[in-house]
Amino acid sequence: MIRVRFAPSPTGDLHVGGARTALFNWLYARKHGGTFILRIEDTDGARNTEEASAGILKGLKWLGLDWDEGPEKGGDYGPYYQSQRKHIYDAYLDKLTAMGRTYVEENGAVRFKFSRTAITVHDMVCGDVTFAPTEEPDMTLRRPDGSYIFHFVNVVDDIEMKMTHVFRGEDHLSNTWKHIDLFNAFGATPPTYAHIPLILNSDSSKMSKRDAGSAIEKSYMNGGFLADAVFNYLCLLGWTPRTEAEVLSRETLTSLFEPGEIHSSNARFDMQKCSWFNAQYLRALSPEALFAATRPFLDEAGLKITDEAVAAAAVYSVKEKVSLLTEIPAWVHYFFREDYPYEDEVVTKLKAKPENPALLEAAMKAFATLPDWTELAVHTAIEEAAKGAGVKPGALMPLLRFALSGQSRGPSVSTIAHLIGKESTVQRIQRTLAL
């Protein structure tokens, strides 16, 4: 049974790099019917916070990276917080001491005696990597204050939780020989490692937690992205599946995932490309699903929704014009308010020609006599009003858009008029004529 894990430290927001690491572990487990474990490495009491731990869980849930064992799930190999596993680490330290592989320094720190032999690591991404006998000083396992270092507890937990494979960042590769030395000392079989490339910014600098686009909650959950789009994009940071398509479902990505196809070179993060993916996913949603995803941002903008069917249609009408959910309120706000503002250039264009008021009045009269308020009927009325005024419909359409929305862009005029209704359409033209 394949067992993989994601083991973050709760010292800050879930980072794009951490999320991508969790994602690759999750893909491997799901493809092979294995188990995905979430383990919180919270032994750094000075930096760890409950808020960060909760944020990590929240971010993983949003991305759809459900874990089989771990916090909130339990399992046979818990506890899944390292801060609750000290008794296990103490027992393993005693084993090493009994073997003669440790010694205590004058300051009370306990060190591990390296074997000082060549160590070869078989890596699913990097291939075979051989480390020459080390000349480094022996490694501290337990600090004078009684706390354990990352390398020791990481290995102990991987043994105890029966990890078979570990996907982690390439920056851990240089330390892997230390882990193998510990596994060998315990007589345990090391997991198979896959050290995945780092994620760089567009300028080739290493992406840090302070960089734009790095935090899952702030940049994506709150930034108007869909989880499926971010999932898809992160999969392709460092891995190119064998298909010409880029927009791929979770099921397809899972079935195609092969660790040997992960790149050995670093990946560059491109926010524009991530936004492009989001736009593709937005446009594939049904009106109801798109409205549901947009609703929190409409509420945040203070827009009052009285008819959800109309609201869904309004949101859906601008789906081709946006990339992020956060952009939608600015495109549709006038559907939900009568006190919408007019853009400065709109007012200028309305007053640019003396015949414009007469054209709007002609359209208003045509609308007022319509027996059926359908999109087609509205469109036909506009054409007839333009013909009666001796102009082309193209001369009237912008004026009506200005009047009904206060904006120079948006969905078709007939769509706007149909959704806001006859009464509101007539009143908005009257309001515009009074400017």
N, C-alpha and C positions, 0 to 999 in steps of 0.2 A: 504494500500500500504506500503510495507516494504521500509524503507529508512535507509541506512547505510552510514557511512562516514569514510574517512581516513583523519586525520588532522595532518600532519607533521609540525615541526618547521624547517624553512630553515636556519639551522645553520651549515650544512655540507652536505656531500654526502648522497644519499639515502642508508640507512643501511639495511643489510639483515633482521634484526628484524622488521624494519619499512615496508619493502617490504612484509614480511610474514603477517604482520598485515593487510596491504592493500589487500593482496591476499585473506585472509579469509573473509573480508568484501565483496570483489568483488564476491567471490564464493556464498555467502549467497544471495546477491542481484540477481545474475544471475539465481540461482536455482529457486527462488521464483518470478521471474519477477519484482523485485523491482528496486530501484534507488540507484546508487552508487555515492556519492558526494565526491569531493575533496575539502578540506578546508585548506587553508594555515594559520597556526597560527604564524604570523610574528609580534607579538607585542613587541618582544625583539629587539629593534632597534640597540642595541650595538653589537649583535651577528648575526643577520639575514643578509643575502646577497642575491642580485638578482641572482648571479651565483649559489648559493645553491638552490634557488627556481627553476631556470631553470633546474638544474640537477635532481631535484626530478621529475619534469614533464617528462624529457627525460627518466629517468629510468623506470617510470611507463609505458610509451608508449612502451619502448623496451620489457617489460614483457607482454605487451598486456592487461594491466589493464586499459581499457578505462573507463573514468568516464562520467556520464550522466549530472552532473551539476558541475560547478567549473570554474577555470581559463581556458580561451580559449573556453569554452563552454557556459558560462553564466547560467541562470536559474532564477526561480522566487523567490529565497530566498537569493540572493546575497546582497552585495558584498561577494566574497568568500575568500578575504584576510582580516584577522582580523584587520590589520592596517587601513582599510577603514570603520570599523564598530563602531567607538568610539561613535557616536551619539546614536547607539542602546544600548550600554552598559550604557551610561549616563541615558537613559530613564529607564532602568531596575533598576539601582541604585536608582533612584528617587522613584520607586515603593516600594522598600524595605524600604527606609527612611520613606515613607508615612505610612508604616505598623508598624513603630517603631522597625524595626529589625536591624538598623544600628546606629552607633555613631561615632563621630569624635574625634580622639586623639589630644593632644596638638601639635604634629608635623604635623597635617593635614591629616594623614592616616585615611581612613574610614574602620571600622570593622563591621563584620556581627555577630550578636548575635546568637550563636548556640542554638538549641532548647533544647539540653541536655536531650534528651530522647533516648531510645533504638531504633536503626534503623536496619531493616532487608533488605538485598539485595538478590534478587533471581538471581542467576548467572547460565547461561546455561552450564558452564564448572564446576564451583566450588560448585554448589548447593546453598542452602540457607545459607547465612552468616549473623550472627547477631552481631552488634556492640553495646557494652554497652554504656550507657550515657557517653559522653566524659568529661574529666577533662582538655582537652587542652584549652589554651587561645582562645578567640574569633578570628575568621579568618579575616585577612586584605583582603579587596576587592579592594580598590584603594590606591595606594601608595601616599606618599606626593607629588611626581612629577606629579601626575595625571594619571599615567599608571595603568592598571588593572592586577590582577594576573590571572594565568592560570585557577584556579578552577572556578572563576566567569565567565570569558568569555566563557569557555568551556560549561558550563551549559546554559548560555544565547543563545549561538549559537545552541546548541542541541534543545532548545525549539523553537527558531525562524525557524530553518530549519526542524523542525518536525521529528527528528530522532526517529526511532522506536527500533533500535537495535544498539549496539556498541560493536565491537570486538576490544579489546586493550590489551596491555601487562599486565601480572599478577602484575607487580610492581605498577599499578594504583589501585589495589583492596583495599589497605589499606586506600586510600583517598576517596573511593567511597561514604562512609557515608556523607562526606562533600557535595558531589554533590547532594545526595538524600535530604539532609537538605535544600539545596537551591531550588531544584525542589518543595519540599513541601511548602516552603515559598511562591513561586510564584503560587501555586495551579496548578502546571503542572504535568503530568504523566511522570515519568522518563522512559528512554528507557530500554529495556531489555539488560543486560550486559552479555558479554562473555569474561572473563579474561583469556587470552591464556598464556601458559607457556613461560618462557624466553628461549632464545637460549644461550647455553653455548659453550665454546670452548671444544676441545677434552679433555683438562685437568680439565674440570669442572669449570673453571673460567668463569665469565660472559663475553660474547662477547661485546667488545666495538668498537667504530668507528676506533680505531687504530689497531685492530687485523687483521691478514691476512684473506682474504676472506670476510671481512665485508662490503666493499663498492661495490654496484651493478655496477657502471660504471667502476671503475678501475679493479675490480677483475673478472667481468663476461663479460660486454660489450666489454671491451678492452682485456680481457683475453682469448678469443677464445671459449667462451661458446655460445650455442644456447639458445635463450629465452625460448623455449618450455621445454628444459631440466631443466633449472633453476626453471621454474615455477613448474614443476613436483616434483623436489626435495624439494623445499620449502614447498609445500603442505604437504609433509610427515614429516616435522619437527614439531612434536607435534600432528599429527593426523594420524591415521591408518585407511584407508577406508576398508570397508568389501569386500575385494577381495584379492586373492592370488597374483595377478600381482602387480608389482611395476611401470613399465613403462605404464603410463595411459594418455590418451588424455585429453585435457582441457574439452571436452564435458563429458567424463566419470567422471572426477574428480568433475565437477560441479554437475552432477546428483547424485553422491554418498555422497556429503558433508553433514555432520550432526554435528552440534556444540556439541551435547552430546557425540560424540565420540572423541573429542579433549582431549588429555591427561592432567591430572592435574600436572604431573611431568615435570620438565624442559627437553628441547630437547638438544641433543648434536650435534654440527655441525661437519660434516666429509667431508673435501674437497675431499678425495679420492672417497667417495661414490658419491659426486656431479659430479666428473669427469667421474665416471662410467656411470651415467645417460647420460652425454653428449655424451659419446662414443656410447651408444645405439641409441641416436637420430641421430648422425652423420651417422651411418651406414644405417639408414632407409631412408636417403635422396636420391633423384635421382641424377645422375651425374650433371645435370644442376643446381639443387638447392644447392648441395654441393659446386660447383664451385662459385656460386653467393655468398654464405656465406663466402667462403675462399678468394674471390677476394681482399677485403681490405687488408688482411694480405700478399697476394702475392705482391700487389702494394707497401706496406710498406717495403717489403724485396727487392724492386728494380727489381723484375722480370718482364721482358717485354713479354706481351701476344700478340702474332700475330695471333694465330688461337684459338679461344675460344673453338671449339669442341675438339681439341687436348688437350687443357688445362684442360677442364672438365674431359676428359678421364684419364689424368695423375693424377689429384687430386683424382678421384674416385678409381684409382688403389691402393691407399695407405690407404683407409678408414678403413680397418681392423687393421691398425698398429698405429693409433693415437686416442687420446681422446679429444684433443683440436684443434681448427682451427689454433691456433698459432703454432702448431707443424708441420703443413703441409708443409710450405715453405722449411724447412730443408730436408724434404723427397722427394721433387719434383723439387728442384731448377735446377738440371741438365737437365731437360726437356726443359728449356728455355734459356740455355746458353751453349756455346761451350768452355768457359774458366773455367769450373767447376774444383775445386781443387780435388786432390786425397788425401784420408785419408792416414796417415802415415803407418798404418798397411796394407793398400792395396798395396802400393808400395813395402813393404817388402815381401808380399806374391807373388806379380808378379815376383819378382827377386829371389824367393826362389829356383825355379827349372829351370835348363837350358832348359828344353823342353817347357816351357810356351810360349815363343815367337812363336815357330813353331805351337803350338796349336791355337794361336790367328790368325796366318796367314792362317791356314787351314780354320778356320771359316770365315775369311774375303773373301777368294776366293769363298767359298760356297755361301755367301751372294751376292757377286757381280754378280753371274750368275742367280740369282732368277728372273723369269719373272714376278711373282706376289708377291707383298710385303704384305702378310697377316700374322697374328699372327701364324696361323697353318703352313704356308710355312716357316716362320723363325724357328719355333720349329723343323720342319722336317730337315731343313738344318743343324741345330746344331747337331742333332742326326747323320746325315750322315757324317759330318765333324769329329765328335768324333770317329765314326766307322772306318773311313779311317785312322785316326791317331792311331788306336789301343787302344783307351781309352774309358771309359764309359762317357756318357753325363755329369754325375755329376762332372767329372774332368774339363770339359770345362766351365760349367755354371758360376762358381765363377769368372773365369778369364774374361769372357765376361761382367759380372756385374761390375767388377772393371773397365774395359775399357770404358764401356758406361756411367757409372754414377760416377766413382771415389769413390764409397761407397761399403760397404760390406753387405748392407741390402737394401731392397726395393721390388717392385713388381717383377713379373717374368721377366727374361731376354727377352723372346719373346715379352712381353708387351712393355718393354722399347724400344726395337729395332723397333717394329711396329709403335709406336707413334712418334719416332724421325725421322723415314724414312731411306731408304736405304743409301742415300748419306751421311747423318750424321753418320750412323752406321759405314760405312767403314772408314770415316775420323777419327772417334773417336778411332777405333782400330789402325789406322796408328799413331795417336798421342801417344797412349799408347806404341806402339812398339818403339817409339823414346825416351822414358824415359831413 
